[in-house]
Every structure is written in C-alpha cells, then in structure tokens.
Amino acid sequence: MERQTTVVRIGGLDYTLASTNSEEYMHRVAIYVDRKMEEIMKNNPKLSTQMAAVLVALNTADELLRLKDSLTDEAPEVPATPAAPGTAAAQAQTRHVQRLQQNPANYK
C-alpha cells in the first residue's frame, strides 16, 4: 500500500501523519488519542501537555498489555498432533477448534 499523509489535531495542535494505513484509520487513532488527552487534562488541569501525553501513552500501553495478556491467558493450548478418535483429548481438541471457528480473534 502506498504511503499517504494527513493532518490531524491532537490536544489543540496539528500534526502531519504519514502511514500506509488509510486516512480514515489515521484519523480514528488521532481522535482516540485526542479524547484521552482531553480526559487527562480535564481531570488534571495543572498538567503540562507533555505530561498529559506521557500519561496517555502509559495508559494506552497498559490497556494494550492487559488485552494481550487476557488473550494469551484465554487461548487454550492445542496440541500439534491430533488425539486418537473417541478419546477425551480428541473431544477437547474438537471443542477448541469449534471455539476458534466461532471467535478467531481470541486466538493467536
């Protein structure tokens, strides 16, 4: 995909972003960050913009890591070799495959 640029506003300042992602996606990310900045600044009006940005980065990293951990914790181990048909292990493998088919986002 071709690299494109777009201008977004975060915390009252304009930033030019360059990415291979769509312009719509870049704006979604910027809106998310801007809203988080507003929330931090509203709750802590004495913070500098730089400190608010660091807190937004820390909070977002925390959200990401917690999400990754929850996905890792919930993803069942699936053996590389199939179990013998009719065994409890085979039935468990079948359930794992069915869960994967129903909600692939929960598995890596």
Number of C-alpha atoms within 10 A of each C-alpha: 7 7 9 12 14 14 14 19 14 18 17 11 8 10 12 9 14 14 14 12 13 16 16 10 12 19 16 13 11 19 16 12 19 20 14 21 23 17 14 18 18 11 10 11 12 10 14 11 15 9 14 21 20 13 16 20 15 12 13 14 12 12 12 12 12 12 12 13 12 12 15 14 11 10 15 14 11 12 9 6 7 11 15 10 9 8 10 11 14 14 14 13 19 15 12 16 14 12 15 16 11 10 10 11 9 16 14 9
